[in-house]
Amino acid sequence: TCNSRMLRDEILNHFTISPNKLHVIYSGVDTQRFHPSVVQHRHSIRQRYSVPEDTPLFLMVGSGFVRKGVPITIEAISKIPNAQLMIVGKDKNMGRYHKLATQLAAGRVHFAGVQDDVRPFYGAADALILPALYDPLPNVLLEAMACGLPVVTSTKCGGAELIEQGRCVEVCDALDVHGLTTAINKLRDRYLSATMGRAARATIEPHSLVAMRQQLSNFYLRLLEIGDNNLTRKCA
């Protein structure tokens, strides 16, 4: 099985295999644990990092900052007045990113490090930024949407195909600074951000863990039926 159409299409492009053998089943997310109620943490997290309540705060989550698009996001944030960026995760070259943030957006980029529970940070943010160089279907995108956050992601992120562009996600090329800046800037509008966030939650609700388990169960049952039918034909 493939967890996105993007991954399926890449396999078909690079390997000789029948399309009938590749089935797309999207990853699931715990929609009860990741829920818009995380907004209750908004004040405490913002207070901890000295982010004013009315300041647009954008969130990145994940380690391996180059692949996640941290450099281009810091550059984009530097071009947007009053916007701030929160980065949850780590990289072996942390010093490089601290220096870049200081040079381009001093005081507006916060490094929170690795967190045991990222939900409070979803609650504090206004949108998730994920201009990944490559990611078939990152859990963070599903979690953020389940928490009611709009998403800005790249054309090389399989999660972008889950939603119609403009409803709850903005999609741009992973290396397009102007496109990323434009997409992030749109979400400074709190009404638009809230509207897209509600659409994100509605879009992801059908992709619960229960739904994923049911799809996988049905898939394996079909495989067993096919196997039994083939065995019956051989023995006939």
C-alpha positions as CSV (number, residue, x, y, z in Angstrom):
1,T,0.0,0.0,0.0
2,C,1.0,3.6,-0.5
3,N,0.1,6.5,1.8
4,S,-0.4,9.0,-1.0
5,R,-1.1,9.2,-4.7
6,M,2.2,11.1,-5.1
7,L,4.1,8.1,-3.8
8,R,2.1,5.7,-5.9
9,D,2.8,7.8,-9.1
10,E,6.5,7.9,-8.3
11,I,6.7,4.2,-8.0
12,L,4.8,3.7,-11.3
13,N,7.2,6.2,-13.0
14,H,10.4,4.5,-11.8
15,F,9.4,0.8,-11.7
16,T,7.7,-1.6,-14.1
17,I,4.7,-2.6,-12.0
18,S,1.0,-3.0,-12.6
19,P,-1.1,-0.1,-11.2
20,N,-3.5,-2.6,-9.9
21,K,-0.9,-3.7,-7.4
22,L,-0.6,-0.3,-5.8
23,H,-3.3,0.8,-3.4
24,V,-3.5,4.2,-1.7
25,I,-4.5,4.2,1.9
26,Y,-3.9,7.5,3.7
27,S,-2.3,7.5,7.1
28,G,-4.8,8.1,10.0
29,V,-4.6,10.6,12.9
30,D,-6.1,10.5,16.4
31,T,-8.8,13.1,15.9
32,Q,-9.7,13.0,19.6
33,R,-6.2,13.7,20.8
34,F,-5.4,16.2,18.1
35,H,-8.4,18.5,18.3
36,P,-9.2,22.3,18.1
37,S,-9.5,22.3,21.9
38,V,-5.6,22.6,22.0
39,V,-6.2,26.3,21.6
40,Q,-6.5,26.4,25.4
41,H,-2.7,26.4,25.4
42,R,-2.4,29.5,23.2
43,H,-1.8,32.0,26.0
44,S,0.6,29.9,28.0
45,I,2.9,29.0,25.1
46,R,2.9,32.5,23.7
47,Q,3.6,34.0,27.1
48,R,6.6,31.5,27.5
49,Y,8.1,32.8,24.3
50,S,7.0,36.4,24.5
51,V,4.7,36.3,21.5
52,P,1.9,38.8,21.7
53,E,-1.6,37.5,21.4
54,D,-2.4,39.4,18.2
55,T,0.9,38.5,16.5
56,P,0.6,36.0,13.6
57,L,2.6,32.9,14.8
58,F,3.5,30.2,12.3
59,L,4.7,26.8,13.3
60,M,7.1,24.2,11.9
61,V,7.5,20.7,13.4
62,G,10.1,18.2,12.6
63,S,13.8,17.4,12.6
64,G,16.2,17.5,9.6
65,F,15.7,21.2,8.9
66,V,16.8,21.2,5.2
67,R,14.3,18.6,4.1
68,K,11.5,20.3,6.1
69,G,12.2,23.6,4.5
70,V,13.4,25.6,7.5
71,P,15.9,27.8,5.7
72,I,13.4,29.0,3.1
73,T,10.7,29.5,5.8
74,I,13.0,31.8,7.9
75,E,13.7,33.8,4.7
76,A,10.0,34.1,4.0
77,I,9.1,35.1,7.5
78,S,11.8,37.8,7.4
79,K,9.8,39.4,4.5
80,I,6.5,39.5,6.4
81,P,6.2,42.4,9.0
82,N,5.2,41.4,12.5
83,A,5.0,37.6,11.7
84,Q,6.8,35.2,14.0
85,L,8.0,31.6,13.5
86,M,8.1,28.7,16.1
87,I,10.3,25.7,15.2
88,V,9.8,22.5,17.1
89,G,12.4,19.9,16.4
90,K,16.2,19.6,16.1
91,D,19.0,19.5,13.5
92,K,22.7,18.6,13.8
93,N,23.5,22.1,12.6
94,M,21.4,24.1,15.0
95,G,24.0,26.9,15.2
96,R,23.6,27.5,11.5
97,Y,19.9,28.1,11.9
98,H,20.2,30.3,15.0
99,K,22.7,32.4,13.0
100,L,20.4,32.6,10.0
101,A,17.4,33.6,12.1
102,T,19.4,36.3,13.8
103,Q,20.6,37.7,10.5
104,L,17.3,37.7,8.7
105,A,14.6,37.9,11.4
106,A,16.1,38.8,14.7
107,G,13.7,38.2,17.6
108,R,11.0,36.7,15.4
109,V,12.1,33.1,15.2
110,H,11.8,30.8,18.3
111,F,13.5,27.4,18.6
112,A,11.6,25.2,21.0
113,G,13.7,22.1,20.5
114,V,12.2,18.5,20.7
115,Q,8.9,18.3,22.6
116,D,7.3,15.3,24.2
117,D,3.9,16.8,23.4
118,V,3.6,19.1,20.5
119,R,-0.1,19.8,20.9
120,P,0.3,23.0,23.0
121,F,2.3,24.4,20.1
122,Y,-0.4,23.6,17.6
123,G,-2.7,25.4,20.0
124,A,-0.5,28.5,20.1
125,A,0.0,28.8,16.3
126,D,-2.2,30.3,13.6
127,A,-0.9,28.0,10.8
128,L,1.5,25.1,10.1
129,I,4.3,25.7,7.5
130,L,5.8,22.7,5.8
131,P,7.5,23.5,2.5
132,A,9.1,20.1,2.5
133,L,11.6,19.1,-0.2
134,Y,10.1,15.7,-0.1
135,D,7.6,14.0,2.2
136,P,4.9,11.5,1.0
137,L,2.5,12.2,3.9
138,P,3.9,13.7,7.1
139,N,2.1,13.0,10.4
140,V,2.6,16.6,11.4
141,L,0.4,17.8,8.6
142,L,-2.4,15.5,9.6
143,E,-2.1,16.4,13.3
144,A,-2.1,20.2,12.6
145,M,-5.2,19.9,10.4
146,A,-6.9,17.8,13.0
147,C,-6.1,20.6,15.5
148,G,-7.8,23.1,13.2
149,L,-4.8,24.7,11.7
150,P,-4.5,25.8,8.0
151,V,-1.4,24.5,6.3
152,V,1.1,25.9,3.8
153,T,3.0,23.1,2.2
154,S,4.9,22.2,-1.0
155,T,4.1,20.4,-4.2
156,K,6.4,17.6,-3.0
157,C,4.3,16.9,0.0
158,G,1.8,14.1,-0.5
159,G,-0.5,15.6,2.1
160,A,-1.3,18.5,-0.3
161,E,-3.5,16.2,-2.4
162,L,-5.9,15.6,0.5
163,I,-7.4,19.0,0.2
164,E,-8.5,21.4,-2.5
165,Q,-6.0,24.3,-2.8
166,G,-7.4,27.5,-1.3
167,R,-9.9,25.7,1.1
168,C,-7.5,24.8,3.9
169,V,-4.0,24.6,2.4
170,E,-1.8,26.8,0.3
171,V,0.6,24.9,-2.0
172,C,3.8,26.2,-3.5
173,D,7.1,24.9,-4.9
174,A,9.5,24.0,-2.1
175,L,12.2,26.4,-3.3
176,D,9.9,29.3,-4.3
177,V,10.6,32.0,-1.6
178,H,8.1,34.4,-3.2
179,G,5.4,31.8,-3.5
180,L,5.9,30.7,0.1
181,T,6.0,34.4,1.4
182,T,2.8,35.1,-0.5
183,A,1.0,32.0,0.9
184,I,2.1,32.8,4.5
185,N,1.2,36.4,4.2
186,K,-2.4,35.5,3.3
187,L,-2.8,33.8,6.6
188,R,-2.0,36.9,8.5
189,D,-5.7,37.5,8.0
190,R,-7.2,35.9,11.1
191,Y,-10.6,35.5,9.6
192,L,-9.2,33.6,6.6
193,S,-6.9,31.6,8.8
194,A,-9.8,30.6,11.1
195,T,-12.0,29.7,8.1
196,M,-9.3,27.6,6.5
197,G,-8.6,26.0,9.9
198,R,-12.2,24.8,10.2
199,A,-12.0,23.5,6.7
200,A,-8.8,21.6,7.6
201,R,-10.5,20.0,10.6
202,A,-13.5,18.9,8.5
203,T,-11.3,17.6,5.8
204,I,-9.2,15.4,8.1
205,E,-12.0,14.0,10.3
206,P,-12.7,11.1,7.9
207,H,-9.0,10.1,8.1
208,S,-9.2,8.9,11.7
209,L,-7.2,5.9,13.0
210,V,-10.4,3.9,13.1
211,A,-11.0,4.6,9.5
212,M,-7.4,3.7,8.5
213,R,-7.6,0.4,10.4
214,Q,-10.9,-0.4,8.6
215,Q,-9.4,0.3,5.2
216,L,-6.4,-1.8,6.0
217,S,-8.5,-4.7,7.2
218,N,-10.7,-4.6,4.1
219,F,-7.5,-4.5,2.0
220,Y,-6.0,-7.6,3.6
221,L,-9.3,-9.4,3.5
222,R,-9.4,-8.8,-0.3
223,L,-5.9,-10.2,-0.6
224,L,-6.9,-13.3,1.3
225,E,-9.9,-13.7,-0.9
226,I,-7.7,-13.4,-4.0
227,G,-5.3,-15.9,-2.6
228,D,-8.0,-18.4,-1.8
229,N,-9.5,-18.0,-5.3
230,N,-6.2,-18.6,-7.0
231,L,-5.5,-21.7,-4.8
232,T,-9.0,-23.0,-5.6
233,R,-8.4,-22.6,-9.4
234,K,-5.0,-24.4,-9.2
235,C,-6.5,-27.3,-7.3
236,A,-9.5,-27.6,-9.6
